[in-house]
Amino acid sequence: MKIKSIDVVRKPLSLWGAFWDAQKHAPSATPLSRHDAYCHSLESWWWPQAQVLVRICTESGATGVGWAEDGTGASSGILDSHFRQLLIGQDARNIEKIWDILYRSSIPYGRRGAALMALSAVDIALWDLKGKVLGKPVYELLGGKVHDQLPAYASHLQPVAMEKFIEEAKAYVAEGYRGMKMRMPGSPRHGSEGVRMNLERVEAIRNAVGMDVDLMADAYMGWDFRFACQMVRELAPFRLGWIEEPLLPDEIDAYAELCTLSPVPVAHGENEATRWGFQNIIRRKAAHMLQPDVYRAGGISEVRKIAALAQAAGLEVVPHALGSPTLHVFSTLPNCRMVEVLTIPVWAKDQLSSQPPLFLGEPQPVNGHIQPSDSPGLGVKINPEVAPELSHW
C-alpha cells in the first residue's frame, strides 16, 4: 500500500472553531500579561488562525485525511518542502516507521512546535487511512475502547462581566456537564489585587454551581512562581480539580517545586511534545496531571506512548482540546478520566453557533458525555459548504 501522493492545504480557519471568537477579546492571564501593549486580550498578540489539512493517497486509491494547527504557515511549509519527499513511496501501513523517519529528519529544526504539528497531521491521516481500508474505526485499531463514553468538561468561562460569567456556569450544569474550566484574570502584574480578582471569580462559580461540580482553572502560562505559590494556597478551600499551566512550559524546576508544595493539583503539557518531552516532566515530578494535545504532541501514535509513560508513573492524562482524533485515542486509555470540550458560552450562542464546522461527523457531547464515531477511520468528512474545493477528499 505505497503512498502515491500528498495533498497539503492551508485553511484560514481556527482549529477551535467558534471557541476562538468567543475567547479572543477576554482579559485572561497569558504569557504576555507582563507587557503593557499585550496584556488586555489574546487577540492583541495571537498569530493568525489557520490549520493545515493533509490527504495521503495510495497507489490503490485509498486515502486518509489528517490536520493540525498552522497559524503561521510553517507546518504546511514543512510538509511541502521536506516531509512530502520522504513520504512518497513509503508503505502507508508502516505508521511507526514513517513517524520515526519524519521525526529524525526534522530534529535540527523540529522536536516541538510547527514540525511536530506537521508530523501530527501526517500521523492522524495514516490512522484515518488504515481505518478506512480495514473498515474499522480508529479506536478499534488501537486496541478497543476502555470507555464506552467519556465525561466531558465545559471549557470557556472567560472573565467577562460577572453576570454573564455566572450565567454561563449555570448553563453548563443545565446542559448536563459535571465539570467546567475557567480562565484566571489576575496575574503578577496586578499584585495582591490579582490574587483577589482570581479568588472572586472562583468563589462566584462555587456559589453558582456548588462544590459537587468539578471546577478547574487555567492560568495559561501567565503567572510566575511567587504568584503561583500564593494562589494555590488561597485556592485550597475551593477544591479545584487542577490549576492549569501556571508557569511557562520550560520552567520545569519551578513546576516540580510548585507540585511539591501545592494543595491543588498542577496540570500542564498542552505545549509539550513527544514521549521525551513528557518523560522529562514525569521524571522530575513536574506535574500531577498531563495534558497532551494530539495535534501538537506527535499525533495519535505518540500520544499513546505519552499516556503509557504517564500510566506507569500513576498519572492521569486529560487531553488539551478535542476533536475526532483526540476522542478515538483517549477513549482507549485507562488513565484518561475526562476530556475537554471547547464550548461556546450561552450569552454568545446567538452570534457564534451558526458558524458551520470544517468537518462533518465530529462527535458532540450529550448530557455531559461524549464518544467517538463508529464509522471507519476517524468518521469525519470535509464540509463542502466550508471547503468546496476539498469536497472530493
C-alpha positions in Angstrom: 0.0 0.0 0.0 2.5 2.5 -1.2 1.9 6.3 -0.8 1.5 7.8 -4.3 0.7 11.5 -3.5 0.3 14.0 -0.7 -2.1 16.9 -0.8 -1.4 19.8 1.6 -3.9 22.6 2.0 -3.8 25.5 4.5 -7.2 26.8 5.5 -7.5 30.1 7.3 -9.9 28.7 9.9 -9.4 28.2 13.6 -8.9 24.6 14.7 -11.0 25.6 17.7 -14.0 26.7 15.6 -16.2 29.4 17.1 -14.5 29.0 20.5 -11.7 31.3 19.3 -14.1 34.1 18.5 -15.8 33.7 21.9 -12.5 34.0 23.9 -10.2 36.2 21.9 -11.3 39.5 23.5 -11.3 38.3 27.1 -8.7 39.8 29.6 -7.3 36.5 30.9 -3.8 35.9 32.2 -1.4 35.0 29.4 2.4 34.7 28.9 2.4 38.3 27.7 0.4 39.7 30.7 3.6 41.4 31.9 3.8 43.6 28.7 1.5 46.7 28.7 0.8 46.5 24.9 -0.4 42.9 25.0 -2.0 42.4 28.4 -5.6 43.0 27.6 -6.6 40.1 25.3 -5.3 37.2 23.3 -6.2 38.9 20.1 -3.6 41.7 20.8 -0.7 39.3 20.2 -2.0 36.0 18.8 -0.8 34.6 15.5 -3.3 34.1 12.6 -5.8 31.4 12.9 -5.4 28.6 10.4 -4.9 24.8 10.1 -3.1 22.5 7.7 -5.0 19.6 6.1 -3.2 16.6 4.7 -4.6 14.0 2.4 -2.5 10.9 1.8 -3.3 8.8 -1.3 -2.0 5.4 -2.0 -1.4 3.6 -5.3 -4.6 1.5 -4.7 -6.7 4.6 -4.3 -7.1 4.5 -0.5 -7.0 7.9 1.2 -6.7 9.3 4.7 -7.1 12.8 6.0 -5.2 14.5 8.9 -5.0 18.0 10.2 -3.3 20.2 12.8 -2.7 23.9 13.7 -0.9 26.1 11.2 -1.4 29.7 12.0 1.9 31.0 10.6 2.1 28.6 7.6 5.2 26.9 9.0 3.6 23.4 9.2 2.3 23.4 5.7 5.7 24.7 4.5 7.5 21.8 6.2 5.1 19.3 4.7 5.5 20.8 1.2 9.3 21.4 1.2 10.5 18.4 3.3 8.1 15.7 4.5 6.5 15.2 1.1 9.6 13.8 -0.4 10.1 11.4 2.5 6.5 10.1 2.3 6.2 9.3 -1.4 6.8 5.6 -1.9 6.5 4.6 1.8 4.2 1.8 2.7 1.3 3.6 4.5 0.8 0.6 6.8 4.2 1.3 8.4 2.9 4.1 10.6 5.7 3.8 13.3 8.4 3.7 10.7 7.1 6.8 9.0 6.8 8.6 12.3 10.4 7.8 13.1 11.7 9.0 9.7 9.8 12.3 9.9 10.9 13.0 13.5 14.6 12.1 13.0 14.8 14.0 9.7 13.4 17.2 11.3 15.4 17.2 14.5 17.7 20.2 13.5 14.7 22.5 13.2 12.0 20.5 15.0 11.4 18.4 18.1 8.4 20.7 19.1 6.2 23.3 17.5 5.5 23.5 13.8 7.5 20.4 12.8 5.6 18.3 15.3 2.3 19.8 14.2 3.1 18.8 10.6 4.1 15.3 11.8 0.9 15.0 13.8 -1.2 15.8 10.8 0.6 13.0 8.8 0.2 10.5 11.6 -3.5 11.3 12.0 -4.0 10.9 8.3 -2.3 7.5 8.3 -4.5 6.2 11.1 -7.6 7.5 9.2 -6.4 5.8 6.0 -5.8 2.5 7.8 -9.2 2.5 9.4 -10.9 3.2 6.1 -9.0 0.4 4.4 -9.9 -2.1 7.1 -13.5 -0.8 7.5 -13.0 -0.1 11.2 -13.0 2.9 13.5 -9.6 4.0 14.6 -10.3 3.2 18.3 -10.6 -0.5 17.3 -7.2 -0.4 15.7 -5.8 1.0 18.9 -7.0 -2.0 20.9 -10.6 -1.0 21.5 -12.4 1.3 23.9 -11.7 1.3 27.6 -14.5 3.9 28.0 -17.8 3.5 26.0 -18.2 7.2 26.6 -16.1 9.8 28.4 -17.3 12.5 30.7 -16.7 15.9 29.1 -16.0 19.2 30.9 -17.1 22.5 29.5 -14.2 24.8 28.8 -14.6 28.5 28.4 -15.6 30.7 31.3 -13.5 33.7 30.4 -13.5 36.6 32.9 -16.3 38.6 31.2 -18.8 40.7 33.1 -19.7 38.8 36.3 -23.4 38.3 35.5 -22.5 36.7 32.2 -19.8 34.6 33.9 -22.3 33.2 36.4 -25.0 32.7 33.8 -22.5 30.6 31.7 -21.6 28.4 34.6 -25.2 27.6 35.5 -26.0 26.9 31.8 -23.3 24.2 31.6 -24.8 22.4 34.6 -28.2 22.6 33.0 -26.7 21.1 29.8 -25.5 18.1 31.8 -21.9 18.9 32.4 -20.5 17.9 35.7 -17.2 19.7 35.2 -16.1 23.1 33.8 -12.9 25.1 33.5 -12.5 28.9 34.0 -9.7 31.3 32.9 -7.9 33.4 35.5 -7.9 37.2 35.1 -5.3 38.1 37.6 -1.5 37.8 37.1 1.7 39.1 38.8 1.2 42.5 37.1 -1.8 43.1 39.3 0.0 42.2 42.6 -2.3 41.4 45.5 -5.2 42.7 43.5 -4.6 39.9 41.0 -5.0 37.4 43.8 -8.2 39.0 44.8 -9.5 39.1 41.2 -8.9 35.3 40.8 -10.4 34.3 44.1 -13.5 36.4 43.4 -14.1 34.5 40.2 -13.6 31.1 41.7 -15.8 31.9 44.7 -18.6 33.2 42.3 -18.5 29.9 40.4 -18.6 27.8 43.5 -21.5 29.8 44.8 -23.3 29.3 41.5 -22.8 25.6 40.9 -21.9 24.2 44.3 -19.0 22.0 45.4 -20.1 18.8 43.7 -19.2 20.1 40.2 -15.6 19.6 39.1 -14.0 23.0 38.7 -10.7 23.6 37.0 -8.8 26.9 36.5 -6.4 27.8 33.7 -3.7 30.4 34.2 -2.4 29.9 30.7 1.3 30.5 31.5 0.5 33.9 32.9 1.9 33.6 36.4 5.4 33.4 37.9 6.5 31.1 40.7 5.9 33.5 43.6 2.4 34.4 42.4 1.6 30.7 41.8 2.6 29.7 45.3 0.4 32.4 46.8 -2.5 31.4 44.5 -2.5 27.7 45.2 -2.6 28.3 49.0 -5.5 30.7 48.6 -7.4 28.3 46.3 -7.2 25.2 48.5 -10.6 25.7 50.2 -12.4 25.7 46.8 -11.3 22.1 45.9 -10.2 22.7 42.4 -9.6 19.7 40.1 -6.4 21.4 39.0 -4.7 24.6 38.2 -3.5 24.5 34.6 -0.3 25.9 33.1 0.5 28.4 35.9 4.1 28.8 34.6 5.9 28.8 31.3 6.3 25.2 30.0 10.1 25.1 30.2 10.2 26.2 33.8 10.4 22.5 34.9 12.3 23.1 38.1 9.7 25.6 39.3 6.9 23.3 38.3 8.5 20.5 40.3 8.8 22.7 43.4 5.2 24.0 43.0 3.9 20.4 42.7 5.7 19.6 46.0 4.0 22.4 48.0 0.7 22.9 46.2 -2.5 21.7 47.8 -4.2 22.0 44.4 -3.2 19.5 41.6 -1.0 21.1 38.9 -1.6 20.2 35.3 0.2 21.1 32.1 1.5 19.7 28.8 -0.6 21.2 26.0 2.6 23.0 24.8 4.9 20.0 25.2 5.6 17.3 22.5 6.8 13.7 22.2 7.5 11.0 24.7 10.9 12.6 25.5 9.4 15.9 26.4 6.8 14.3 28.7 9.3 11.9 30.1 11.2 14.9 31.4 8.1 16.2 33.1 7.3 12.8 34.7 10.8 12.1 35.9 11.2 15.4 37.6 7.7 15.2 39.1 6.8 18.5 37.5 3.0 17.8 37.1 0.2 16.0 38.8 -1.7 15.6 35.6 -0.6 15.6 31.9 -2.5 17.3 29.1 -1.1 16.2 25.7 -2.6 17.7 22.5 -2.9 15.2 19.7 -2.3 17.9 17.1 0.9 19.2 18.8 2.5 16.3 20.6 3.1 14.0 17.6 -0.3 12.6 16.6 -2.2 9.5 17.7 0.9 7.3 17.7 2.8 9.5 20.1 0.0 10.3 22.5 -0.4 6.6 23.1 3.3 6.4 24.2 2.9 9.5 26.4 -0.1 8.0 28.0 1.7 4.8 28.7 4.6 6.7 30.4 2.0 8.6 32.5 0.2 5.4 33.5 3.4 3.8 34.6 4.0 6.8 36.8 0.5 6.7 38.2 -0.6 9.9 36.4 -3.8 10.8 34.6 -3.9 12.2 31.1 -6.6 14.7 30.2 -6.3 15.9 26.6 -6.0 19.6 25.6 -9.0 20.5 23.4 -11.0 17.9 21.5 -11.6 16.6 18.0 -12.2 13.2 16.4 -8.6 12.1 16.6 -8.4 13.0 20.3 -11.6 11.2 21.1 -10.5 8.0 19.3 -7.2 7.7 21.1 -8.3 8.9 24.6 -11.3 6.5 24.7 -8.7 3.7 24.6 -6.6 5.0 27.5 -7.2 3.6 31.0 -5.7 6.6 32.7 -8.0 9.2 31.0 -10.9 10.3 33.2 -12.4 13.0 31.1 -12.0 15.2 28.0 -12.2 18.9 27.3 -14.9 20.4 25.1 -14.3 23.9 23.9 -17.7 25.4 24.5 -19.5 28.5 23.3 -21.0 30.4 26.2 -24.7 30.8 26.4 -24.5 34.5 26.1 -22.7 34.2 22.7 -24.5 31.3 21.1 -26.8 33.5 19.0 -23.8 35.1 17.3 -21.4 32.2 17.1 -23.2 28.8 17.0 -24.3 29.4 13.4 -20.8 29.1 12.1 -20.6 25.9 10.0 -17.8 23.4 11.0 -15.0 22.4 8.7 -15.7 18.7 9.4 -19.0 16.9 9.4 -19.4 14.0 11.7 -17.5 15.3 14.7 -19.0 13.8 17.8 -20.9 16.1 20.1 -21.4 15.9 23.9 -24.8 14.6 25.1 -25.7 15.2 28.8 -22.1 15.9 29.6 -20.6 12.8 27.9 -19.1 12.1 24.5 -18.0 9.1 22.5 -16.1 8.5 19.2 -17.8 7.7 15.9 -18.2 4.0 14.9 -17.6 4.8 11.2 -14.4 3.6 9.5 -11.3 5.7 10.1 -11.9 8.9 12.1 -15.5 9.1 11.0 -15.5 12.7 9.7 -15.7 14.3 6.3 -14.9 17.7 4.9 -17.9 20.1 4.9 -18.4 21.1 1.3 -20.2 24.2 2.4 -17.0 25.5 4.1 -14.3 24.0 1.8 -16.0 23.2 -1.6 -12.5 22.9 -3.2 -11.9 19.9 -0.9 -15.3 18.2 -1.4 -13.6 15.4 -3.3 -11.5 14.4 -0.3 
